[in-house]
Amino acid sequence: MKRDELWVDEEQTEDLRLGLRVKSVLLRERTAYQDLLVVDTDAFGHVMFLDGCFMVTEKDEFFYHEMLAHVPLMAHPDPRQVLIVGGGDGGTLREVLKHPEVEQAVLCDIDQRVTEAARAFFPTLSVSLDDPRATIMHQDAIDLVAKASAKWDVILVDSTDPVGAAEGLFSKPFLRDLKRALAPGGIAVCQAESPLVNADVMRRTYLGLKEAFPKASLYTGPAPTYPSGYWSYAVGHEGGDLLPQLRPQPLGRYYTKAVHAAAFALPPFVQELLR
Amino acid sequence: MKRDELWVDEEQTEDLRLGLRVKSVLLRERTAYQDLLVVDTDAFGHVMFLDGCFMVTEKDEFFYHEMLAHVPLMAHPDPRQVLIVGGGDGGTLREVLKHPEVEQAVLCDIDQRVTEAARAFFPTLSVSLDDPRATIMHQDAIDLVAKASAKWDVILVDSTDPVGAAEGLFSKPFLRDLKRALAPGGIAVCQAESPLVNADVMRRTYLGLKEAFPKASLYTGPAPTYPSGYWSYAVGHEGGDLLPQLRPQPLGRYYTKAVHAAAFALPPFVQELLR
């Protein structure tokens, strides 16, 4: 490390930290819900941290957003109504709106400041926030989901880690509410953290969905700036193999139909954690 | 970070660093070829660094070693003679010897101290070093490969990053020598770094193999403590799809035949880098 360099490190577990060299600090505030930090870097472009955790970087956000959105949307035969829980930066919404079948996408993130920061500093993420098919709400998604019934075809839970504001998004009552909020044939996906360093969260999320839905599945993919760089997504659904439907695939940098199918090939150590 | 904590960080690129909290330092020396550091950690067990780079951790080494070894060995119809270039810690050798077809595996690592450190501090890695089917050599593998002809069925290049001692292992003359050193139908695999943060190395290794062999292929997998956690492996071979043969698969924590096939589903941004 040279003199006068500024670094920001996330302690991803008690024992593991990931750091980036910072060119400048663009925004640093305490919102009503969390600490929000936006920095500029050479290596990963603009980077947003929430409560000290990497949330998005311009360089690597496509892995996570494409896999969270496209797998359930391509697996659903006719995804018209979509709810995004969290995801206030707009990255998941951008991917959802690549699907011409989608008539309305509701983004519900409790923290309006995340969306405002995305508009100010992440133009490639916030690009779809003003799309006529998008509805942006800033309220607790737990209430929204609890009051809904047979409403959405696909629900994407694009949450922060299961501490603080997002803790309820990993609870059993919420996972049961997801099922009731879905229309027949609906699919819910929850980001489920790292199989290597958050195995307990992954397992709990998967088993919670398995209780609430006729079937649960899990798929994985890279997420370089999240802990261990190896990420999981847990799916609650009505059955079947969740393979992509026959329609054309969205254009992306990580997702293809072959990548989609490959993401369900689980290694033995992950299979064991789901038992 | 609490007081009196000891951390070790690798600057994985100029702008990116990964750190682990250290319980104690087990070994720290300058060998004839590189800086060698072994530490004990709560999170990842014993960890070896070479020239300041994460080389192996007890917790996550299975991702890399299984994928480096099992994909080419399961793709080859009858892998009897195997050469490991580098890999002095023994992890790749351990995986190679899980294949009953293998009659002899030669491990050639220039630095004897790496192997001695593995014997002392990484019992689960060094477990196969005394196997009767294993031959351990400490010399420059570049000479060994240059002098060989039609000798090995599979060659695995388990190198450090392309700086210092390992630089020649990424050169075009070495990649051409690999082809000549292989028996008919032989397969060579080179670890080819991160598609995200070492795209130039991945591309150069793949294109070098493509020049030297009738066909080159590439597959990817997780490697949590290597830069970006997302890793690539470049293959030089005579053609075909490199899918697993019909024999039983080795027992592992990451590898299965389905994972093997899935690893070749390349995302669009990687496909573009290979053009």
Interface residues (C-beta under 8 A of the other chain):
Chain A: M1 W7 D9 E11 T13 E14 D15 L16 R17 L18 G19 L20 R21 T41 D42 A43 F44 K59 D60 F62 F63 L196 V197 P222 A223 P224 S228 G229 Y230 L251 G252 R253 Y254 Y255 T256 A258 V259 A261 A262 A263 A265 L266 P267 P268 F269
Chain B: M1 W7 D9 E11 T13 E14 D15 L16 R17 L18 G19 L20 R21 T41 D42 A43 F44 K59 D60 F62 F63 L196 V197 P222 A223 P224 S228 G229 Y230 L251 G252 R253 Y254 Y255 T256 A258 V259 A261 A262 A263 A265 L266 P267 P268 F269
